Structures are given as structure tokens and as C-alpha cells.
Amino acid sequence: MKHYTYVFFDLDGTLTDSGPGIMNGFVYAIEKMGGTVTDRESLRIFVGPPLKVSFGRILGYSPEDTEKAIRLYRKYYNEMGGVFENSVYPGVETMLSALKQAGKKLIIVTSKSAVGTNTVLDHFNLRKYFEFVATADDRDRPRKADVIRYAFEACGIDDISQAVMVGDRENDISAAKETGIDSIGVLYGYGDKDELKEAGATYLAKDPGEVVNLVLDQGFVSSD
């Protein structure tokens, strides 16, 4: 049984259901770039990954168009209300409170920008649960693994075996694997069981209550 002191939490799709605002932001950006969106549900894959991956690798935009699309997306998300098209998942505050009361150090580790992250945490009064907030940026921390390493350094975590990553998408799990820490894939977000298992999740949790059990006493078996 492992002892986890530090619990790294993804934000979008793990703590809050930010899908509506994110997908609306992609619709706005894609249409402003001259494209059309015929299947809104197909945009679910963009909840979680870094924007450069979504616009560049997945949608196939050139580097120049990717930068333009990201600016358009952020205009909608940060200035036109997209950030507030969001809600906290049921059970999340109970989970965070239980882990904090148990003495765990909770840290946000997100591919979201600092502006969007801080707005969400303050709007939903979630900041009080966290020791530190590690966000991505386009220059120094473009990848989720970079954000995890930044959290290690900023929080003085030398024994990384004491840290576990909680997230809902492949990029959360693969970043945890790349940086050498365990991971809990949550099944109530935007990734599914096959995606999380294929990425190498150490454990799976169907709801926030199972996350608490896993962190506190390893009460569930592996993702198999």
C-alpha cells in the first residue's frame, strides 16, 4: 500500500464540468477561422488537452493559424463568459474537504492558463483547498508533464513516489507516467475507461468518493 502525501488535481473535467464553455469557445474560434461545426459532440475531445495540441495536432491548423485560433478561443472563454459556462461536479467539494482534513496536500496541475484557472477557482470558492496552483503557459510549460515538474519544484517535492495525479483524460495519465508518478483516472469526466486504461492509469475511480478511498487507504484494485 502506497502512502500519498501530495494529490495533484487536473481542473477541467476532473473538478469542474467546464465542457460547455470550452466547446462553445472552440465553436467560436473555428467559425471565426472560416470553418464550420456540424457535430458539437465531436468537440468533447478538446476538454482537457492543451490548446496547441487541439488546434495544431488534432484540427491540423498551421502554427500561425493555431496561434490565431488560440487568441480567438481565449477571447470567447475569458472575455465573453465561456469560463462561467461551468459547474462543480457533485461530490468534488466533499472529496477535497476529506482529503485536506486527512492532511493531504492538494495541488492544482492543469493545462489551463493562469487567467482561466484563477477565475474558476475564485468563482467556485475552491482555492481554499489547495496548497499550490500550477498552470500551463505557451512558453515554459506547454505540456502537462512540464506542469507536473513545475509543481515538484515549486512545492519542494523530492520524493515523487508520494505524489499521485488525478485526471480524466489521456494527457493527465500519460504526463503522470512520463514524470514517474501514479495516477487515478476518473470516469465521470470527459475520458472513458478505454482511453484511461490505454494511457496507463494506475487506478480508476467512478466518482469523487472512490478517489478519496484510493488516496487514503488504497481501497480499490488497479485499473485492470
N, C-alpha and C positions, 0 to 999 in steps of 0.2 A: 504494500500500500504506500502510495507516494504522499508526501506532505507538500501541499502547495501553499505558499505564503502570498504570492502575487497572482492576481487574476486579471488578465488583460481582456478587455471587452471591446469588440467591434461595436459600432454605433448603429448604422443603417441596417435594418433587417434583423438586428440582434436585441437591441434595447428599444428601438422605436420602429414603427412601421412607416418609414419615410417614402415608400414606393410611389404613392400618388404624386407627391411634389417632384420627385426625381423623374418619373415618367413624363409628367407634364413639361418639365424642363427639357427633356430630350425631344418631345414633340415640337416645342417652340424652336429649339436650335435647328433641328432637321428641316423644318419648314422654312425657316429664315435662310437656310443654306440652299434652298431650292428643291428640297426633297419632299416626299410625302410619307405619311404613316398610315398604312391601311389596316394593320393589326396591332392594336395598342398592347395586347397581352405579350407580344414579342419583345416589348421593351423591358419586361421584368428582369431580363438578364443583365441590365445595366444598373440594377440596385446592388451596390457593393464594390465592383471593380473601380480602379482609378479611371478618371475621365479620359486620360490619354489612351488607355487601353480600349475603352469603349468606342471612342470616336476614331482612333487610329487603327488599331488592330482588328476590331470587330466590324466596324462600319466601313473601314477601308479608306478613310479620308487621308489626304496628303498631310505632311507635317504642318504646312501653312493653314490648310483648311481645318485641321484639328485644333490649332490654337484659336482660330476664329470661332469655331463651334463651341469650344470651352467658354469663351467670353460670353457668347450668347446664352449658353446654358446658365452660367453664373448670374447673368443679368436677370433671368427669369427667377432663378432659385433664391438669390439673395436680395433682389430689389423689387420683385413683383409678387412676392408672397409664397413662392414654392416651398420655402423652408418650413412654413407653418401648415402645409398640407401633410400632416404628420400626426402620429399618436403613439403613446407609450403602450407597448404590448401588455396585456393582462399578466399580472404576476411578477413583472420586472422589478417594481419598487420593493415588493416583499423579498425577492431574491437578493437585491442589492443590500437591503437593510440587514437581512440574516447573515450574509457573508461579512459585512462590515462589523456587525456585533460579535461575530466569531473571531475577530481580529485579523481578517484577511485585508490585504492592501489592494484596493481596486484601482485599475488604471485604464483609461480610455486609450485604445490603439486603433486609429481609424484612417482610412484613405481620404476622408473628407478634409476640406480646408479648415484652417483655424476659424475663419469667419463663420462658416456654416455650423461647425461643431459647437462653438461657444454660444451661438444663437439658440441652438436646440437645447443644450444643457441648461441654459438660463431660463428659456421659455417653459420647460417642463420641470424646473427646480430639481434637476438631477445632479448638479455639480457637487452637492454636499456629500455624495457617496464616494467621491474619487480623490485619491492622493495626487494624481497627476493626469494631465491630458496630453497625449502625444498625437499630433496630427500630421498629415502629409503636406508637402509643398512641391511645386513643379521642379525645383532645382536640387535641393539637398536630400529630400525624402520622397521621391516619386513612386516608390514601390512599397507595398505593405511590409515586406521584410526590412526595409530601411527604417520604417516607423517603429517596428519592434526593437531593432537595435538601438534606436534613439531612446526608447523607453528604458532599455537596460542601462544605458549610460547615464541618462538624466536621473534615474532613481537609484543609481549605485547598486545594481543587481549583478553581483559577481557569480553567484551560484544559480545559473539559469534553470536548473532542474526544479527550482522552487516556483517557477512560473508556468502558467497554463493559459492558452489563448482560447477565448470563446467567440465563435463567429458562425455565420450562416451560409457562407459561400466558399467556393473552392479557393479563392485567393487568400482567405483567412487561414485556411488549413495548410495550404502549400507554403505560406510565409512562415507559419509556425514550424513546419517541418524543415524548411531551409535554415532557420535560425536555431534549431535544435531543441525546441520545447514541445511539450504535449499540447493537445488541442481537444476541445469539445465542440462538435458540430451541432448546432441547434436546428431542429426540424420544423420549427414554427415560422421560420423566416422565408427567405427567397431562394434558398438552395434546397435540393431534395436529398434523400438518403443516398442515392447512387452517386451523385456529384460529390458529396462529402466523404463517402467511403473511398471512392476512387482517388480523391485527393490525399487520403491517408489520415483521416481523423482518428485520434486515439480513442475517443468516446463519442457517442451520440446521445442527445437529450431531447426528449419530445416536448418539454416545456421548461420554464424557468425553475420550477421546483426540482426537477431532475438535475439541473446544473448545480443547485445547492448541495444535493446529496452527493454528487460526484466530487465536488471540491472538498467537502467536509469529511466524507468517510469512504469515498470510492465505492459507493453502494451499487454500482452497476458494472456490468462486464464491458469489454471493449466493443468497438464499433462493429465487430463481426456478429 
